[in-house]
Amino acid sequence: MEENKQPTPPPFRPNKPNNGKNNAIFWIFAIATLCIIMFQFYNPAGSPQTIYWEDMKTMLQNHDIKRIVVVNKEKAHIILKEDVYNTDKYKYLREKKIPLNGPHFYYQISSPEEFGTRLAEAQKDTPESERIVFESESRPDYIGDIIGWVLPLLIIVGIWIFMFRRIGGGAGGGIFSMGKSRAKMFDKGETISKITFADVAGLKEAKTEVTEIVDFLKNPQKYTRLGGKIPKGALLVGPPGTGKTLLAKAVAGEADVPFFSMSGSDFVEMFVGVGASRVRDLFAQAKQKAPCIIFIDEIDAIGRARGNSLSFHSNDERESTLNQLLTEMDGFETNNGIIMIAATNRSDVLDPALMRAGRFDRQIIIDLPDLNERGEIFGVHLKPLKTDPELDVNLLAKQTPGFSGADIANVCNEAALIAARNNRETVGRQDFLDAVDRIIGGLEKKNKIITEQEKRTIAFHEAGHATVSWLLENAQPLIKVTIVPRGKALGAAWYLPEERQITTKEQMLDEMCALVAGRASEEINFGKISTGALNDLERVTKYAYAMVSVYGMSSKVGNISFYNANNGEYSFQKPYSERTAEVIDEEAKELVDKVYTRAKEIIAEHKDQLAQLAQQLLEREVIFTEDVERIFGKRKFANKRQEEALYGISNEVKNNTDNNADEPSALQDPDDDDTPPPTKTL
């Protein structure tokens, strides 16, 4: 006996492009309105001609008028005498086929009383027996009445339809499509994306995770035979530009299943309930296409922790959208075969209910690429470029610590533009060095007007940074210092931060000491300070407060951290008392004072050597690692790897600058998550 089969639901059809068909209603309204307006101003043959008062006054004085009829108290219809009508003077009336019995002309009046007064004034010299007295008549104006209420109605209806079509996102259903999902759906077999896992350099662990998801969809028996279940969702978390969306595109290119893609902001509208309706519609479409993948980019737009916003409304549209998403992902009804992939760089603000197992089972951390991964990323982005055969990709990777994948892509593109601007046949090593400088520091401003005293202040300021950073073992090693203005900075020092995962208190104190060394140098050498240390003071202040209130590196505050990633964006009270706040302020100030005093002591001890360094800066405008080593001697390094990387990059930068004296100098300005930005600006 055959089992009763459930009817197969009709296949979901994605919305097709508009192609202008859905705009026909607007053309109809526009044409109808235009026709009505043209009808109002259209003057066909045989219609009376408009005249002005001076012409009518002349006709009265010449006794050309037979009758004047005021119709509906608005228009004065003028009828000429028969013998006058047949004269050559009014031949044009006969040519326009205006009938003999008229009316031949009309004059727009304001009121019958005023019109009668003007008639009497114009005929005061005319005998009373020959004077013309107007007649009054009432005639129904059906066309005018119809136009009077049809035209405004057409305009109102047209505006109403236009507004609700805009609210509905331009879909064919207008207002009824507001609750429909805006997800782009790529069906099985369609060309979803040309990007595959081979195009995603680095991210080995992340690719392993998502590759397993794709493989599960393609070969579910491989996992289900051992009792495994397919993951409900994967959350891609990482800093901006690290390749989260790119990895999702690769999943779309690799997966042989339907793929739905949309942004978190596409759910939310100004009308309550639209976001939740779109979530329901999205999962309804996905159920018909299961097994499938749903990708939501920037999910923090709807996934923020509930109750932490400044909205005091009883019905928050974003929260209702999130509630519906939570229910659809893992609620009373199960959605078998639907895998959620989401991306965000703000996982700290997401709701805990969204992050739990059963909804997003896997949180895939996508961090900034390390040295080897940067080399792989450069290899991908260098493929479409015509590069110099001698270009060393490993050197480029060493020169860009802290760069994200998007930063590296930008460097490659900027290098190609620089090479094209200089009419080169290939993109060379110098073009990449210039590209890094251009992106980080801006263009050089060699023509900027700077006084000699300002130039000396800048030179000693930068020499102070270079001196202290060279003499402190835990500070970042120097690559290059320049006093050539670039971007908003009057001078800059470039360093090579160590790629480390944790930072000790001693390392942070040494780096803070190097930060305030510019101002300390100004005070010791000139006996006064300037505003040029603003950027340094901002960063050292953030460091000091972080050490005291976040990392527990203060003896008075103790091993306490007031950092709470799940506290939400808005907090109406501090997590500590006013007394503790005073202690934090005192401890932070004491830290800054200690490192500033230490910097002044180091600079005072090596004042003559710092003066030599500043003099070289004034003469050459740029100095390198070797120049600092020649004055201060060999530097102590935290590890051998850092020493090799520094001298390798420094020699490369110096050689390229010497070989390209007429071109912008190549600077190095790496960045690191656990250290302050390496450029010391004045």
C-alpha positions in Angstrom: 0.0 0.0 0.0 1.4 3.3 -1.1 2.1 6.0 1.5 0.3 9.3 1.3 2.7 11.7 -0.2 2.7 15.3 0.8 2.2 17.7 -2.2 5.5 19.3 -3.2 5.4 23.0 -2.6 5.9 25.2 -5.6 9.5 26.2 -6.1 10.5 29.6 -4.9 11.2 32.0 -7.7 13.5 34.9 -6.9 12.4 38.4 -7.8 13.4 39.3 -11.4 14.8 42.6 -12.3 12.2 45.3 -12.7 13.1 46.2 -16.4 10.6 49.1 -16.2 7.4 47.1 -16.3 6.3 47.9 -12.8 6.7 51.6 -13.5 3.8 51.6 -16.0 1.3 52.9 -13.4 3.5 56.0 -13.0 3.6 56.7 -16.7 -0.2 56.4 -16.8 -0.7 59.0 -14.0 1.9 61.3 -15.6 0.3 61.2 -19.0 -3.2 61.7 -17.6 -2.1 64.7 -15.5 -0.3 66.2 -18.5 -3.4 65.8 -20.7 -5.6 67.5 -18.2 -3.1 70.4 -17.9 -2.9 70.7 -21.7 -6.6 70.7 -22.0 -6.8 73.6 -19.6 -4.6 75.7 -21.7 -5.6 74.4 -25.1 -7.4 76.9 -27.3 -8.9 75.2 -30.4 -10.1 76.8 -33.6 -13.5 78.6 -33.1 -12.8 79.5 -29.5 -13.1 83.2 -28.5 -9.9 85.1 -28.2 -8.6 86.7 -25.0 -8.3 90.5 -24.9 -7.1 93.0 -22.4 -9.0 96.0 -21.0 -7.3 98.6 -23.3 -8.5 96.6 -26.4 -12.0 96.3 -25.0 -12.1 100.0 -24.1 -11.1 100.9 -27.8 -13.9 98.6 -29.0 -16.4 100.4 -26.8 -15.4 103.8 -28.0 -15.6 102.7 -31.7 -19.0 101.2 -31.1 -17.9 97.7 -32.4 -19.6 95.7 -29.6 -23.1 94.5 -29.9 -23.5 92.6 -26.6 -21.5 91.7 -23.4 -22.5 88.7 -21.5 -20.9 88.0 -18.1 -20.9 84.2 -17.6 -20.8 82.8 -14.0 -19.4 86.1 -12.7 -16.0 85.2 -14.1 -15.7 85.9 -17.8 -17.2 88.7 -20.0 -18.1 87.3 -23.4 -17.9 90.0 -26.1 -20.1 89.7 -29.3 -19.3 92.1 -32.2 -21.8 93.7 -34.6 -22.4 91.8 -37.8 -21.1 94.7 -40.1 -18.0 95.1 -37.9 -17.3 91.3 -37.9 -17.2 91.4 -41.7 -14.7 94.2 -41.9 -11.0 93.6 -42.8 -10.1 94.8 -39.2 -11.5 91.5 -37.8 -10.6 89.3 -40.7 -8.5 87.1 -38.4 -11.6 86.1 -36.6 -13.1 84.7 -39.7 -9.8 82.9 -40.5 -9.9 81.3 -37.1 -13.5 80.1 -37.9 -15.1 82.0 -35.0 -18.8 82.0 -35.8 -20.7 85.2 -36.6 -23.0 85.0 -33.6 -19.9 84.8 -31.3 -18.8 85.1 -28.7 -15.7 86.6 -30.4 -13.7 87.7 -27.4 -13.7 87.2 -23.7 -12.3 89.3 -20.8 -11.5 87.9 -17.4 -13.2 90.0 -14.7 -12.7 90.1 -10.9 -16.3 90.9 -10.0 -19.5 92.1 -11.9 -19.7 95.3 -9.8 -16.2 96.4 -10.6 -16.7 95.5 -14.3 -19.9 97.5 -14.5 -18.1 100.5 -13.0 -15.3 100.3 -15.5 -17.8 100.0 -18.4 -19.6 103.1 -17.3 -16.3 105.0 -17.0 -15.2 103.9 -20.5 -18.6 105.0 -22.0 -19.1 108.4 -20.2 -18.8 110.3 -23.5 -21.2 107.9 -25.3 -24.8 108.8 -25.6 -26.9 107.0 -23.1 -29.0 105.3 -25.8 -25.9 103.7 -27.4 -24.2 102.6 -24.2 -23.6 98.8 -23.7 -24.9 97.3 -20.5 -23.6 93.8 -19.7 -25.9 90.8 -19.3 -25.4 88.1 -16.6 -25.7 84.4 -17.3 -25.1 81.2 -15.3 -23.8 78.2 -17.2 -22.7 74.8 -15.7 -19.0 74.0 -16.3 -19.0 70.3 -16.1 -15.4 69.8 -17.5 -14.0 72.4 -15.2 -15.7 70.9 -12.2 -14.5 67.4 -13.1 -10.9 68.6 -13.6 -11.1 70.5 -10.3 -11.5 67.4 -8.2 -10.0 64.7 -10.5 -6.6 66.4 -10.9 -5.8 66.8 -7.2 -7.1 63.2 -6.6 -4.7 61.9 -9.3 -1.8 63.7 -7.8 -2.6 62.5 -4.3 -3.0 58.9 -5.5 0.2 59.1 -7.5 2.2 60.4 -4.5 0.6 57.7 -2.2 1.6 54.9 -4.6 5.1 56.3 -5.1 5.7 56.5 -1.3 4.5 53.0 -0.6 6.5 51.6 -3.5 9.5 53.2 -2.1 8.7 51.8 1.4 8.3 48.4 -0.2 11.8 48.6 -1.7 10.6 48.9 -5.3 9.1 45.4 -5.4 6.2 44.7 -7.6 3.8 44.3 -4.6 4.3 47.9 -3.4 3.1 48.3 0.2 2.2 44.6 0.4 5.9 43.7 -0.2 7.3 45.7 2.8 7.4 42.5 4.8 9.1 40.5 2.1 12.7 39.5 2.5 15.3 41.5 0.5 17.8 38.7 0.4 19.6 38.0 -2.8 19.0 34.3 -3.6 21.4 32.3 -5.8 19.9 28.9 -6.7 21.8 25.7 -7.0 23.7 25.6 -10.3 23.7 29.4 -10.7 27.0 31.3 -10.9 26.9 32.7 -7.4 30.5 34.0 -7.1 33.7 33.7 -8.9 35.6 33.7 -5.6 36.6 30.3 -4.2 38.6 29.2 -1.2 41.7 29.3 -3.5 41.3 33.1 -3.7 41.2 33.5 0.1 44.8 33.7 1.3 45.7 32.9 4.9 42.8 32.2 7.3 43.7 28.5 7.3 41.8 27.7 10.5 38.7 29.7 9.4 38.7 28.1 6.0 38.9 24.7 7.7 35.7 25.5 9.7 33.6 26.8 6.8 35.0 24.1 4.4 33.6 21.5 6.8 30.2 23.2 6.7 30.2 23.2 2.9 31.3 19.6 2.8 28.5 18.7 5.3 26.0 20.1 2.9 27.5 18.3 -0.1 28.1 14.9 1.7 25.8 14.8 4.8 26.1 10.9 5.0 29.8 11.3 5.8 28.9 12.8 9.1 25.4 11.6 9.9 26.6 7.9 9.7 28.5 8.5 13.0 25.6 10.4 14.6 26.8 13.9 14.0 24.5 16.8 13.3 25.0 19.7 11.0 26.0 23.0 12.8 23.2 25.5 13.0 25.4 28.5 12.4 28.9 30.0 12.2 29.7 33.6 13.3 32.7 35.2 11.6 34.3 37.7 14.1 37.3 39.9 13.5 38.6 43.4 12.9 37.5 45.3 9.8 39.2 44.3 6.6 40.4 40.9 7.7 38.3 39.0 5.1 35.0 38.0 6.7 32.8 38.9 3.8 35.4 37.6 1.4 35.2 34.2 3.1 31.4 34.2 2.9 31.7 34.9 -0.9 34.1 32.0 -1.1 31.5 29.8 0.7 28.9 31.0 -1.9 31.3 30.1 -4.7 32.1 26.6 -3.3 28.7 25.5 -2.0 26.6 23.6 -4.4 23.4 24.6 -2.5 21.1 27.7 -2.7 22.6 30.7 -1.0 20.8 33.7 0.5 22.7 36.9 1.2 21.7 40.1 2.8 22.8 42.8 5.3 21.6 43.2 8.8 20.4 46.7 8.1 18.0 45.3 5.4 15.7 44.0 8.1 15.0 47.2 9.9 12.5 49.8 8.7 10.6 52.7 10.3 7.4 50.7 10.5 7.0 48.3 13.5 6.9 44.7 12.5 8.5 44.9 9.1 11.9 43.5 10.3 10.3 40.5 12.0 8.1 39.9 8.9 11.2 39.9 6.7 12.9 37.4 9.0 9.9 35.1 8.7 9.8 35.5 4.9 13.5 34.8 4.6 13.3 31.5 6.5 10.1 30.6 4.7 12.0 30.9 1.4 15.0 29.0 2.9 12.8 26.1 4.0 11.6 25.6 0.5 15.2 25.5 -0.7 16.7 23.5 2.1 19.5 22.4 2.4 20.8 26.0 1.9 22.9 28.7 3.5 21.8 32.1 4.8 24.5 34.8 5.1 23.9 38.0 7.1 26.6 40.6 6.9 27.0 43.1 9.8 24.6 41.2 12.0 25.3 43.6 14.9 22.7 45.9 13.2 19.9 43.7 14.5 21.8 41.5 17.0 22.7 44.0 19.7 22.1 43.0 23.3 18.6 43.8 24.3 18.0 46.4 27.0 21.2 48.3 26.4 20.1 50.9 24.0 18.9 54.5 24.6 15.5 53.6 23.2 12.7 54.0 25.8 9.9 52.9 23.6 7.7 50.1 24.7 8.1 48.4 21.3 11.6 48.5 19.9 11.6 47.4 16.3 15.2 46.2 16.4 14.5 44.0 19.4 11.4 42.5 17.9 13.4 41.7 14.8 16.1 40.0 16.9 13.4 38.0 18.8 12.1 36.7 15.6 15.6 35.8 14.4 16.2 33.9 17.6 13.0 32.0 17.2 13.6 31.1 13.6 17.2 29.9 14.3 16.4 27.7 17.2 12.8 27.9 18.5 9.8 25.6 18.9 10.0 24.6 15.2 13.3 23.3 13.9 14.8 24.5 10.6 16.7 21.4 9.4 19.1 22.0 6.6 19.4 25.7 7.0 22.8 27.0 8.0 23.4 30.6 9.2 26.6 32.3 8.5 27.0 35.9 9.9 29.8 38.4 10.0 30.6 41.2 12.5 33.5 43.1 13.9 31.6 44.0 17.1 30.9 40.7 18.7 31.0 42.3 22.2 27.7 44.1 21.6 25.8 41.0 20.4 23.0 39.5 22.5 24.1 36.4 24.5 21.0 34.5 23.3 22.3 34.9 19.8 25.7 33.6 20.6 24.7 30.4 22.4 25.2 26.9 21.1 22.3 25.8 19.0 22.2 29.1 17.2 25.7 30.1 16.3 27.5 26.9 17.3 30.8 28.1 16.0 32.5 31.5 16.5 35.3 31.7 14.0 37.9 34.3 14.9 39.5 36.0 11.9 42.4 38.0 13.2 45.0 40.2 11.5 47.3 38.1 9.3 50.7 37.1 10.5 54.0 37.3 8.5 53.3 34.1 6.4 49.7 35.0 5.8 50.6 38.5 4.6 52.9 36.9 2.1 50.1 34.7 0.8 47.7 37.7 0.6 50.3 39.7 -1.3 50.6 36.8 -3.7 46.8 36.9 -4.4 46.7 40.6 -5.0 49.8 40.8 -7.0 48.4 38.3 -9.7 46.6 40.9 -11.7 49.5 43.4 -11.6 52.4 43.6 -14.0 55.1 43.5 -11.3 58.9 43.7 -11.5 60.4 40.1 -11.7 62.8 41.0 -8.9 60.1 42.0 -6.5 60.4 40.2 -3.2 57.0 39.3 -1.7 58.5 38.2 1.6 60.1 41.7 2.0 56.7 43.3 1.4 55.2 41.0 4.1 57.9 42.0 6.6 57.3 45.7 5.9 53.6 45.5 6.6 53.1 44.2 10.2 49.6 44.8 11.5 48.1 45.3 8.0 44.8 43.6 7.3 43.9 42.0 4.0 42.0 45.1 2.9 45.1 47.2 3.7 47.3 45.0 1.6 44.9 45.1 -1.3 44.9 48.9 -1.0 48.7 48.9 -1.0 48.9 46.9 -4.2 46.3 49.1 -5.9 48.0 52.3 -4.8 51.4 50.9 -6.0 50.0 50.2 -9.4 48.6 53.8 -9.6 51.9 55.2 -8.6 53.8 53.2 -11.2 51.3 54.3 -13.9 51.6 57.9 -12.8 55.4 57.7 -13.2 55.0 56.0 -16.7 56.6 52.8 -15.6 56.2 49.5 -17.5 56.0 47.4 -14.3 55.2 47.9 -10.6 58.4 47.8 -8.7 59.6 47.7 -5.1 59.8 51.5 -4.8 56.2 51.8 -5.9 55.1 49.6 -3.0 57.2 51.5 -0.5 55.7 54.8 -1.7 52.2 53.3 -1.6 52.7 52.4 2.1 53.8 56.0 2.8 50.9 57.4 0.9 48.3 55.4 2.7 49.6 55.8 6.2 51.1 59.3 6.2 49.6 61.1 3.2 51.5 63.0 0.5 54.8 64.7 1.3 54.6 68.5 1.6 58.1 69.7 0.8 56.8 73.2 -0.1 55.1 73.7 3.3 56.2 77.0 4.9 58.1 76.3 8.1 60.3 78.7 10.0 63.8 77.8 11.0 62.9 77.8 14.7 60.0 75.4 14.0 62.2 73.2 11.9 64.7 73.0 14.8 61.9 72.2 17.3 60.6 69.4 15.0 64.1 68.0 14.5 64.8 67.8 18.3 61.4 66.5 18.9 61.8 63.6 16.5 65.4 63.0 17.7 64.0 62.6 21.2 61.7 59.9 20.1 64.5 58.2 18.2 67.0 58.4 21.1 64.8 57.0 23.8 63.3 54.2 21.6 66.8 53.2 20.6 68.2 53.1 24.2 65.2 51.2 25.7 65.2 47.5 25.0 61.4 47.0 25.1 60.6 50.0 23.0 59.9 49.6 19.3 63.1 49.6 17.2 63.5 52.6 14.9 63.5 52.2 11.1 63.5 55.8 9.9 62.9 59.4 11.0 62.0 62.3 8.9 61.2 66.0 9.4 59.6 66.4 6.0 55.9 67.2 6.5 53.5 64.5 5.4 49.8 64.7 5.6 48.9 66.5 8.8 52.2 65.6 10.5 55.2 68.0 10.5 57.5 65.1 11.2 57.3 61.4 11.8 59.3 58.5 13.1 58.7 54.9 11.8 59.2 51.9 14.0 58.9 48.1 13.7 56.6 46.8 16.4 57.1 43.2 17.5 54.3 40.9 16.5 53.4 39.6 20.0 50.2 38.3 21.5 50.7 39.7 25.0 52.4 42.8 26.3 54.2 43.1 29.7 54.1 46.0 32.0 57.8 46.7 31.3 57.1 46.8 27.6 54.2 49.2 28.0 56.2 51.5 30.2 59.1 51.6 27.8 56.8 52.4 24.9 55.1 55.2 27.0 58.6 56.6 27.7 59.4 56.7 24.0 56.1 58.4 23.4 56.7 61.4 25.7 60.4 61.6 24.7 59.6 64.2 22.0 58.2 66.7 24.5 61.0 65.9 27.0 63.6 66.7 24.3 61.9 70.1 23.7 62.0 71.0 27.4 65.6 70.0 27.9 67.0 71.5 24.8 64.9 74.7 24.5 63.6 75.2 28.0 60.0 75.3 26.7 57.4 73.0 25.3 55.1 73.2 22.2 51.7 71.9 21.0 53.4 69.4 18.7 53.2 66.6 21.3 49.4 66.4 21.2 49.2 63.0 19.4 51.9 61.6 21.8 50.0 62.8 24.9 46.7 61.4 23.7 48.2 57.9 23.2 50.2 57.9 26.4 47.1 58.9 28.4 45.1 56.1 26.9 47.9 53.7 27.8 48.1 54.9 31.4 44.3 54.6 32.0 44.3 51.2 30.4 47.1 49.9 32.6 45.3 51.1 35.7 41.6 50.4 35.0 41.7 47.6 32.5 44.9 45.5 32.9 45.2 45.7 36.7 48.8 47.0 36.6 48.4 49.4 39.5 49.3 48.5 43.1 46.7 50.9 44.6 43.8 49.8 42.4 45.0 46.2 42.4 44.2 43.3 40.2 40.9 44.7 39.1 39.6 45.3 35.7 36.6 47.6 35.0 36.4 46.5 31.4 33.2 44.8 30.6 32.7 43.8 26.9 29.1 42.8 27.5 28.1 46.1 29.3 26.7 47.5 26.0 27.3 50.8 24.4 25.5 53.0 26.8 26.1 53.1 30.5 24.6 55.6 32.8 26.9 55.0 35.7 30.5 54.0 36.2 31.3 50.6 37.6 33.3 52.1 40.4 32.9 54.8 43.1 34.0 58.4 43.0 36.8 57.5 45.4 38.1 54.8 43.1 37.8 57.2 40.1 40.1 59.6 42.0 42.6 56.8 42.7 42.5 55.9 39.0 43.2 59.5 38.0 46.0 59.8 40.4 47.6 56.5 39.4 47.4 57.3 35.7 49.0 60.7 36.3 51.7 59.2 38.4 52.5 56.7 35.6 52.8 59.4 33.0 54.9 61.6 35.3 57.3 58.7 36.0 57.8 57.8 32.3 58.2 61.6 31.5 60.8 62.0 34.2 62.6 58.8 33.0 62.6 60.2 29.4 64.1 63.5 30.6 66.8 61.6 32.5 67.8 59.5 29.4 67.8 62.6 27.2 69.8 64.6 29.6 72.4 61.8 29.9 72.7 61.6 26.1 72.1 65.2 25.2 75.2 65.6 23.0 74.4 62.5 21.0 70.8 63.7 20.6 72.0 67.0 19.3 74.2 65.2 16.7 71.1 63.3 15.6 69.0 66.4 15.4 71.7 68.2 13.4 71.8 65.3 10.9 68.0 65.6 10.6 68.3 69.3 9.9 70.9 68.7 7.2 69.5 65.6 5.5 65.8 65.8 6.6 65.8 62.0 7.0 67.9 59.4 8.9 67.9 55.6 9.1 68.7 52.9 11.6 72.4 52.9 10.7 72.7 56.6 11.4 71.3 56.1 14.9 73.5 53.1 15.5 76.6 55.1 14.4 75.9 57.7 17.1 74.5 55.6 20.0 76.1 52.2 19.3 74.6 48.7 19.0 71.0 48.4 20.2 69.8 45.8 22.6 67.0 43.7 21.1 64.3 41.7 22.8 64.9 38.8 20.4 67.1 37.8 17.4 64.1 37.7 15.0 63.3 41.3 15.7 66.9 42.3 15.1 67.1 40.5 11.8 63.7 41.9 10.6 64.7 45.5 11.6 68.1 45.5 9.8 66.7 43.7 6.7 63.9 46.3 6.3 66.1 49.2 7.2 68.7 48.4 4.7 66.1 47.9 2.0 64.4 51.2 2.8 67.7 53.1 2.8 68.9 51.5 -0.4 65.7 52.4 -2.2 65.7 55.9 -0.9 69.3 56.4 -2.0 68.5 55.0 -5.5 65.5 57.2 -5.8 66.6 60.5 -4.5 64.3 62.5 -6.8 61.2 60.5 -5.8 59.2 60.7 -2.5 61.1 59.0 0.3 59.9 55.5 1.2 58.9 55.2 4.9 57.7 52.4 7.0 54.8 52.8 9.4 53.6 49.4 10.7 50.8 49.0 13.2 50.0 46.4 15.9 46.8 45.7 17.9 48.6 45.5 21.3 50.9 48.5 20.8 50.1 52.2 20.0 50.5 53.3 16.3 54.2 53.6 15.6 54.2 57.0 13.9 55.3 59.7 16.3 53.8 62.9 14.8 54.5 66.5 15.7 
